[in-house]
Amino acid sequence: MSEYHTPVLLEESVALLDIVPGGTYVDLTFGGGGHSRRILAALGPEGRLFAFDQDGDTRANRPDDPRFHYVESNFRFLRGALRLRGVDAVDGILADLGVSSHHFDALERGFSFRGEAPLDMRMNRRGGPTAADLVNTASAEELTRILGDWGEIDTPWKAANCIVRARTAEPIRTTAQLVAAVAPCTPRRDEAKFLTKLFQALRIEVNGEMEALKMALEQSLRVLRPGGRLSVIAYHSLEDRLVKNFLRSGNFAGTVEKDFFGRASVPFDLVTRKAVVPSADELARNPRSRSAKLRGAVKK
């Protein structure tokens, strides 16, 4: 498990769940299993944990525990997958939205701009278009939208045009070819930051990450019991903004509805007024945790 991924904000995120020993819980992002194992340690013999992950590589990390139920599925199907297993309501849901260290370290998956590998980036390799398919077929306008919206790149049209020009000579099939394609518009002083944003944008689009997150958050309201808890770790501003707005208002715009008497009508009570961030000790142990922000709430 530790070689696959070092769990971030482990104790803090599980503590926000305020685990009932006999309760039913969900880990939406199983990965290396670190958060799941910590939840299991807090559960009693009657407790249950359902852990979601669409990446078949994570099956090797499953704990041998009768209370543990592995769901090989995207968490966008949260409610349906639970109902298929006879579960209508749960006591807590945890999500660690970061990409596992395994995905960056396994170069053949195409998530890292370091080295050369097939330009894949799919979390679920059983089907669907790859990042290579995207960069070789999307229009300049579509690439501009993707790089601007999901990567928040300052001049997305420049990178989009570089990609379009490069692919006219030959298809872009590897991570190294993509890095070379955008080299003319890559700032020399912030090369790593620029490429991180570029790869992030393509990964989010390939995997439909923002739409999946919205679906999972909306379904959490229908799945959590009153008093049930939601604990979410986000890693970039796009995710964190969605999570923050949803926990505060029940919608993604962050608009708080009021009743006839002017009283706020919101579905959650916040447990965290401000995001919890990793301690200095955790940052020293795991530098990849530096952008993590944890938020939690209780369903009314």
Secondary structure as GFF3:
##gff-version 3
##sequence-region A 1 300
A	DSSP	alpha_helix	10	15	.	.	.	ID=ss1
A	DSSP	beta_strand	24	27	.	.	.	ID=ss2
A	DSSP	alpha_helix	34	42	.	.	.	ID=ss3
A	DSSP	beta_strand	48	52	.	.	.	ID=ss4
A	DSSP	three_ten_helix	56	61	.	.	.	ID=ss5
A	DSSP	beta_strand	68	71	.	.	.	ID=ss6
A	DSSP	three_ten_helix	75	77	.	.	.	ID=ss7
A	DSSP	alpha_helix	78	84	.	.	.	ID=ss8
A	DSSP	beta_strand	90	96	.	.	.	ID=ss9
A	DSSP	alpha_helix	101	105	.	.	.	ID=ss10
A	DSSP	three_ten_helix	107	109	.	.	.	ID=ss11
A	DSSP	alpha_helix	131	137	.	.	.	ID=ss12
A	DSSP	alpha_helix	140	149	.	.	.	ID=ss13
A	DSSP	alpha_helix	156	169	.	.	.	ID=ss14
A	DSSP	alpha_helix	175	181	.	.	.	ID=ss15
A	DSSP	three_ten_helix	183	185	.	.	.	ID=ss16
A	DSSP	alpha_helix	191	207	.	.	.	ID=ss17
A	DSSP	alpha_helix	209	223	.	.	.	ID=ss18
A	DSSP	beta_strand	224	234	.	.	.	ID=ss19
A	DSSP	alpha_helix	237	249	.	.	.	ID=ss20
A	DSSP	beta_strand	257	258	.	.	.	ID=ss21
A	DSSP	beta_strand	264	265	.	.	.	ID=ss22
A	DSSP	beta_strand	268	270	.	.	.	ID=ss23
A	DSSP	alpha_helix	280	285	.	.	.	ID=ss24
A	DSSP	three_ten_helix	287	289	.	.	.	ID=ss25
A	DSSP	beta_strand	293	299	.	.	.	ID=ss26
###
